[in-house]
């Protein structure tokens, strides 16, 4: 569940669209988060048509098991309503937070990266994490780094130009367009309070 302070921290209160993979509803209201243009629970919510399934890339559409994929079930849901897209070509920053970056959702990440053409366009990508359980900050950061590397390795193999795919992560890092941020205590402190506390403007 996204708290108001955490949302402010993640978005800097800039115009924002949210693609939410959780099933829980947000705890913020429109009056509290007026900068949120649109948010979509891609897999439904606990109150409206939850979607549970496998990644569609595991089977061809002709396979009977394809009907158990998230993609097929989202397709089926279009009989009831069609959601607005969270994507537009004006997006300059993508922030990931609270997602395991697991293979089950790679198809979504590939679609977003392809749409925004992250190799050529000046899109910044931020991967946030917050230590949990008994994990130290260093241990949590290492887990996130491994997941990010695996994600871009997988995405790179999907690119038509394999030379670009092989050097994508290096290119993003060289251009300062990819970073991993520790959002520990972000839920208790707004983005602006955090900047002031750390000597920012």
Secondary structure, 3 states (H helix, E strand, C coil): CCCHHHHHHHHCCCCEEEEECCCCCCCCCCCCCCCEEEEEECCCECCECCCCCECHHHCCCCCHHHHHEHHHHHHHHCCCCCCCCCCCCCCCEEEECCCCCCHHHHHHHHHHHHHHCCCCCCCEEEEEECCCCCCCHHHHHHHHHHHHHHHHHHHHHHCCCHHHHHHHHHHHHHCCCEEEEECCCCCCCCHHHHHHHCCCC
